[in-house]
Amino acid sequence: MKKQKVLYSFASADLASFEEQARSAADLGATHVYISQIEKSRWLWERDRSDPYPNWSMLLTSLFKIIRPEPIAAHLPAEFSDRNYRYVAQKSEIATRLGLRCAMLLKEPFFLPEAVFREHPGWRGPRCDHPRRARNHYFSPCVDHPEVLAMYHDAVELLCRDTGTDYIQILTNDSGGGLCWSSGLYSGANGPAHCRSIPMAQRIGGFLDTFQAGAAAAGVELEVEINSNIGYKENEHIMDGVWPHLAAGQTVNGKDRRGRLRTGEATMNYDYTLMPVRNVVQPFAFLRALEEADRGEFANLRVVLTPTDFGEYHFLLREYARRPTRGPVDRARIVGRLAATIAGRRHAHLLAQAWQLLDEAIEHFRDTALEGLVSCAVNQRWINRPFVLFPGELAPEETAYWRPFLFQANDEAHANDLLDIQNSSFIRGYSGVFIAVRALDKAIAKFTRAADLVSMVAHAPADTAAGADAPAADDQSRARLLALHADRIRLLCCFMRNAKNAIIFQHVVDTTDYDRTPEVSPEWPLDAERNLLRFEEISRSEIDTANDIIRLISGREAEMLDLAPTHEIEDVFLLSPRIADQLRAKTHIMLDRLLDGKRLWETHNH
């Protein structure tokens, strides 16, 4: 991994956690660590809780969330920004002491409160919200305006002077940020008339120049990248044309001024795949991602680490640095050694097989096109909302614990449709449901087998671990962590069953005529209508699934799930720590409404 920069990104709950992980990163050969993680900016959402869209913008840091330029200071919460800037500065001090440089991940240009634009109307840039998903309009500042650029210049200068940050990664045209007249804006290219004719190369180049000039004023040579290509979203080809016009140290959508790929990224995208289930390790996938990111044409390497119980990714990084893998045989060799350090030589093959099954199960889950558990189980509250045939008849106390957290359901029709995900429907109709359910059945089977194998290792007699890299945990701790890992995989099975049940339940609703009165036929013997049987089967399965989750997580919710720190700050992306009680409420509501099927379908008469 001979790269100009090796950048490590990881989540940290506090300074002690940050220091521990930064020290590990330094030991693994990192040159930089990201210091940009701050607390969620809930104030953006609290101003209008009826609009879920700011939940996106709560997630990421933007420059003016931590530095308040004087012209807009009155419109930004001083205590919030001051507290977070101190936190960023403290992390930079730790990084410097460990011989590391600092990097930042920013969402820019980020929307500002409407009061700013009423006071400075010439600053109003493009609408940067998603029109189908936001109740309000949100505008980012126009970065062609010299006064806006001056604020960015001074903020970057202060940041670089205080923290020494010399690498800034910018995400744009998503989650509350956007560039004027960019084709990647969710509402289409838009912005003020005064900058419409400015070439995109000049706009982006000027913005990046401003960042580098601010850093230079602080005595820092800054590398800066901006990226608008995100997930399933259409790539923004208009930005590709700016590459020949870039200055040194600037990157747009992954490429520098010579059109070369600049920074490879090794990431599991865990937050948007398996969260909220915690600490499920994917060693084979991690090595594949590391190989891809470490390709020779990349000048830099960015590694995004997620928590694990035995430091598995650190082991893989050390082994990879000693001898880079080049294909499946090499990867199997390293993963086998990792398994031996945890399970011992005698049982290593069982743990490695479990990891391979996990890899395959996750790919089956991705085949559903659900994007990740966070998009359905969490954002749409599939996991704790009741599946009922007449959701509009639920009492306020029966909806209060989940309805406010349905993401981007802007009316009750959208909210009541389980397959309406972020105001869009990715799975619908017989074929879509058939394919998604088939993929989930495959995932469930492989997750189940993986959990059984890990459980076998957890309960096997202690065996000699291989080499000095063995975990420091004693046999009792090792067994406990392996048993915990097995239960987390079983919890993933529950989430898969929940997804399958939600998809089939909504298909039953979609294929039912709610205006028809079911015939009560005297015919004997008579089978119940098929949709009634499906409704009863899925309802029972979902109630059993909820009870299985309660059994798996009760008393150790924070070990099993990534949850809001307190019930009071639950949000669209984080379930409440009272999730077990909410699941019990779900089962009670569903049991109370099981007879609703008779209102729509004819029953057995045998």
N, C-alpha and C positions, 0 to 999 in steps of 0.2 A: 504494500500500500504506500508507494512512494508518490505522494501527492503534495501539491503546494499547500493546500489547507485540508485538514481533517477535522470536520465539525461534528460535534456530538450534541444531540438534542434529547432531553429527557424531562419528564414532569417531576416536580419536587414540591412536597407539602410545606416545607419550611427551610430555613437556612441550614440547619444541621443535615437534612436530607440532601440539599443541594451540594453541600461540601463533600459529603460521602460519595455522591455520584460523580462529582467533578474530579475528585481524587482518583477514582477508578478510571475515568476517561483519560486523565493524564497518564496513568500507568499503561493504558492501552494504546498510547501514541497519538492522542488527540492534540491538535494545535489550538482549537477553539471550542468553547461551550456557549450554548445559547443562554442568555440571561433575561429573555423577554417575557417569560411567563409571569403574569400578575393575577390578582384576584379578578373574578368576573365583574364586569361593569353593570351591575344590576340596575343602576340608576337609569340606564337607557330604556329598560323595560318598565320600570316602576312608574315612569311618567304616563304610560297608557297601557295597562295590563290587558286591554282588549285586543291589542295588536301583538301577535306572537313573533313578528318578524325580527325585532331587536334581539331575540334569543340567539340568532346567528351572530350578531355583532358583539354580543357579550363575551364570546368565546376567545377572541383574539385581541392582541395588543395593537394599538395605534399610537403614533407619536404624541398626539395631543391628549391622550388619556394619562400620560405620565408627565408631560411638560405643557404648561398652560401659557401660550404666548400672551403678552399683555393685551393685544387688541381683542381677544376672545376670552380672557380669563374670567370675566364676570359671568360667563355663561357655562362654565365647566366647574364641577365640584372640586374645590380646593383640597379638602381633606382626603378624598379618594386619590387624586393624582399625586399629592405630596407623599402619601403613605406608600404608594406603589413605586414612586421614583426612588425613595429611600431603599426600598427592597431591591430594586434593580442595581442601585449603586453598591449595596452591601454584597450582592452576588458578584459584582465585578471585582470587588476587593478580594474575595475568596479566590476567584479565578486567577487574578494577578499573582497572589501569593503562591499558587500552585504552578505558576509558570505558563498559564493559559491565556489566550486572547479571548475577547468577547465578541459574540455575534447576536444579532437581533432579528426576529421575525415580526414583520409589521403588516397590517392591513392599511393600504394607502392608495389614493387620498380617501380618507374615511369621512363619513357624513358628519355634519355638525348640527347642533340644535338650530331649529328654524329661526330662533331669535337672532342668531348671528347674521343670517342672510337678510333679515328685515333691517338690521342695522347697517349691513354692508351689502347692498343688493348686487353690486358688481362682482361679488365673489361667488355667487350661486353657480355651481357647476352642473353636472348631469344628475338626473334621477338615477339612483343606484340601487333602488329596492327591486324586488321581484313583484311585478304587478299582480300576479295571480295570488300571491301569498301574503302580501302586506296590506293592511287596512289604511295605512297612511303613506304619504310620499316622503322619501328621504333623499337629500341632496348632498353630494360631496362638494368640496370647494374646487373651483376652476384653477388648475395648476398652470394655466397660461397667464394668470393675473399676477403681476409683479409683487403685489402686497401679500398674496398667498405664498408665493415662493419665498419671500423674505421671512415669513414665519417659519417655514420649513427649514430654511438655511440656519436661522438662529437656534432652532430646537435641536437640529443635528449637531451643530457646533457645541452646544451645552452637553448633549449626550456623549459625544466623543471625547470631550475634554474631561468629563467626570468619570467615564467608564473605560476609555480607551477602545471602544468598539470600532473594529475595522472591517466588519463584514455585515451587511444589512440585506436581508431577503424580504422582498415586498410581494404580497399577493394583492391582486386588484380585480375589479369587475365581479365581485362576489361578496356576500355577507356584509354589506354595508359600505363597500368601497367601490370607486369607479372613476374612470377617466373620460373626459369630455369627448363626445363624438366617436366613441369606440364601438365597434360592431359587437363587442363582447358584453355589452350592458344588457341586463335582462329585459329592459323595456325598449330595447333597440337603441341605435345610435341617437344620442340627444345631447344637448348642452346649450350654452348661450350663443347668440348670433355672433358676438364679437370674436369668437375663436373658431368658428366653423371652418374657415378656409385655411387654418394653420395646419400644415402637414403633420401627420401622426409622428413621423420621425423627429420633427422639431419639438413637438409636445413632450414626448417621452424622453428624448435626449436632454431637453431643458430641465425636466424634473430630476433625472438622474444626475445631471451636472450640478444641480443645486445641492443635492445630498453630498456629492464629493467636495464641492466648494465649502460647505459648512464643516465637513470633517477636516479639510485642509487648514481652515482657520484655527482649528484646535490642534494642528500639528499631526494629524492622522491621515494616512493614505488609505482610502476607503474603497473596498470592492462592494459593488451594489448590483443586485439583480431584481428584476420585476417579472412576474409571471401571471398570466391571465388564463392559462389552460388548466382547467380544474375538473377532475372526475369525468362524468358522462357528458359534460357540457361541450358544445361544439368548439373546436380550437379556433382561436382568433387569428386568421391568416393575415389580416391587415397589419398586425404587429410584426409579422415576419419580415416585412419590407424595411424595417428600421435598422436591421443588423449592420449594413454597410456604413451607417451614419454614427454608430456608437463610438464613444471614446474608450480608451484603455480602462480596464477594470469595471466595465459595464456589461450586463447580460440581460437579454430580453427573451422570455419564453425558452430559457435553457441554453441559448447560443450567444456567443460574443461577436465582435465586429467582423471576424473572419468566418462566421457561420459555424464555428466549432462548438460542440457540446462542452459545457463548462463544468458543471457539478453533477456527479452521479449521486443518487440517494438510495440508501438501503433502509427500507421501512416496511413494516408489516401492515400499516394503515389500521392498526388495532382499534383505535377509537371509533372507526366507522365500519368495523366488521364484527368483532366479538364483544365489545363493550355493550352492556355493563358487567358481564362476567369477568372476573379479575384473573390475571396472571396465568393465562393458558399459553404455554410456550410452544413455538413452532420452529424447531431448529432446522429442518430441511428447507422450509420456505425462507428462513433468514439467510441461510448460506446462498440460496439461489439469488436473493436480492443483493447480497454482498458481492457476489461474482459480477452481476450485471452492473452495479454501481462502480466497481473497481476496474472497469474496462479501461484500456490504455488511453483512449482519447479524452477522458475526463481529466481536467486539471485538478479538481477538488473532489473530495468525498464527504458526503453528509450521512451520518448514521443516526437514525431515530430509534431510541431504546425504550422499551416498555418494561414494567416490573416483572420479575420472575422470582421463584422461590429459592433456587439454587445458583443464581448468577449464571444461568446457562448461556446467555448471549455474550457475556464477558469471556467465558471459556472459549466459545466459538471464535470470537475476535482474536484472542491470543493465538489460538491454533492456526487461524487463517493467516495471521501475520507471519508466523513461522514458515508456513507452507501453504500458499493460496490454493484453493480448490479449483479444479477445471473440469467440472462435470459430475455426474451422479456417483461414480465410483469413489472419487475423492470425498464427496459430501458424506457418503455412507461411512467412510473410514473415520472421519472426524466425529460424526454423530455417534458412532459406536463407542468411541473413547469417552465422549461426554456421558453416554448412558452408563458406562462402567464406573465412572466416578460417583454416580448417584446410586445405582442399583447394585453395584458389584459385578464382577465378571460373570458370575453364574446366571444372573438375571438381566444382564444388559440387553440381550436380544428382545426380551419382553417389552422393556421400556422403549427401545428404538422402534419396535413394531407399533407400539401405541402412538408414537409421534408420527409415523408414516400414515397411520389410519386417521389421525387428526388432520394432517395435510389434505388427504383425500376428502374427508368429510367437509372441511371448510370450502373446498372447491365445489362440492355439490351444493352447499348452501349458496355460494355466489351464483350458481346457475339459475337460481330463482329470480335474479335481477332485483331482489329486495334491497340491495346495496349493503345492508348491514343491520344488526339487531337494533342499533340506535334509531334507525329510520322508522322501524315499525313497532318493536316491543316497547321502546322508550318514548320516542316522539309521538307515536299514536296511542301510547298506553295500552297496547294489546295485552301486556303482561298482567295488568291489574284492573282493567275495565271489564265490566260484565258483558258477556255475549247474550243479548236478549233480542227477541223478535220485535218488540215494540219499545225501543229506547226512548221515544218521546214521552212515554208514560211514566218514566222513572221520576221519583220524587227528588227535589233539590238536594236533600241530604244523601241520596244515593249516587248523585253525580258530582258532588262537591269535591271529592278527593281525586278525581281524574279529569273531569271536563276542562278545567282551566289550563291544563297542561297538554291538550291536544295541539300538536304543532300545525299551524297554518290551516286550520279548519275554520273558515271564515263565516260559515253559517251552520245551522243544525243538520241540514241535509248532508253536507260534507262530513260533519262530525260523526254522524250516525253510520256512515259507510266505512266499514273496516278496511276496505281496499282503496280508499281515498287517502293516499300517502303524500303529504305535502301538497295537497290540492291537485294531485295527478293520480292516474290509475295505471299501474304498470302490469297488473295481472287481472285479467277479466275474461269471462267466457269459458266454455268447456275446455278448449285446448290449452289456454293459459293456466287454468287451474290444474289440469291434468299434469302438465309439464312441471309446474312448481311443486305440486304435492309429490310427484315421483322423485324429484331432486331432494326434497326434504326427507322422504323415506330412506333414501340412500345415505343421507347425512346422519340421520338418527341411528341407523344400523351400525355405521362406522364409529360414531361417537360412543355408542353403547359398548362396542367391543373394545375400544381404546380405554374407556373407564374401567372395564373389567381387568384388562391387562395391568394398568397402573395399580389397581387395587391388589392384584396378585403380588406385585413387587412390594407394595407397602406392607403386606402381611407375611412376606417370605422371611425366613431366618436371615439374620445379618450375614453379609458376605464381605470378603476383602475388597476394598475399593482399589481402583487402579491408579497408582502414582500419587505424586505430591499435590495434584490439582483437585483431590477429593474434597468435597464440602466439609467445612469445619464442624457441622452439626453432628451430635452424637447419634447413635442408632435410634434412640427413642424420638428425637426431633426429626430425624430423617424419615422415619415411618409416619410420623404425624403429618409432615408436609406432603408426602406422597399420597396419603389418604385424603388430604385436603384437595390435592390436585385431581384425584379421581372423582371426588364429589363435585368439583367445579366442572368437570367434563359432563357429569350426570346432569348438572344444572344447565349446561348447554343443550343437552337432549331435551330438557323441559322447554327451553326457549324454542327449539325446533318444533316440538309438538304444539306449542302455543301458536307458532306461525302457521303450521298446517291447519290447525283448528280454525283460526281466524279466516284463512282463505276459503276453506270449505263452507264455513258458516255463512260468509257473505255470498258465496255462490248460491247457497240454498235460498237466501233472501232474494237475490237477483232473479231467481227462476221461479218465484212464487207470486201468484196473483193475489194481492192483498184485498182486492175488491170482490173476490168470489166468496160466497158463503159455502163452507164445506157441506157436501151432502151427507146426511146420516142415513145410509142405506141399510135396509133390513137383510140384505144378502148375507148368507152364512154358508161356509166360512169365507171371510174376507180379510185380505192383508191390508195393513195400513198403507197410506200413500208414501211413496218413496222419500219425499222430502221430510215427512214427519219422522221417519226412521233415521234419516241423516241428522236431523235436528237433535233428536234424543241421543244419538250416538256421540255427536260432537259435543253436546252440552255435558254429557257424563265425562268424556275424555278431558274437557277443559277444566271441569271441577276437580277431577283427579290430578291433573297437571298442577293446578294451583296448590293443592294439598301436598303434592310431592315437593314443590318449591318451598313451601313453608317448612316442611320437615328438613330439607337440606340446609336452609339458611338460618333457621331460628337460633338465636343466641350467638351467632357469628356472622351477622349480616354484612358487616364491614370487611370481613375476610373474603366473603364470597362475591360481593357486588360493589361496584363503584357507585356510591350514593352521595346525596347532598350531605354536607356536614351536620346540618340540623333540619328538622322538618320544616321550619319556618322559611328556609331558603331553597326549598325544592323548586326546580324549574323544568322547562321543557326537556332539557338534556340530562337531568339528574333525577332519579327516583328518590322518594323520601326514605329515610331510615326506618320509617314505620311501615315499610312495604309488606311485612308479614301480616300486620293487622289489616292492611288494605286488601290483601289477597283473601283473607277470611271474609271480609265484607263482600268481595266479589262472589265468592261461593254461595253466600247466603242469599244474595240478590238473585243469582241464577236459579238456585233451588226454589225460591219463592215464585219463579215465573216459568217453571218447566211446563205447566199446564197450558201455557199460551199456544202451544202447538195445536191444540184442539180447536182454536179459533180459526185456523187456516187450513187444516187438513183432516181427512177422515181417518179414524183410528182402526185398529184391528177389531174384527168381530169373529172370534173363533169359538 
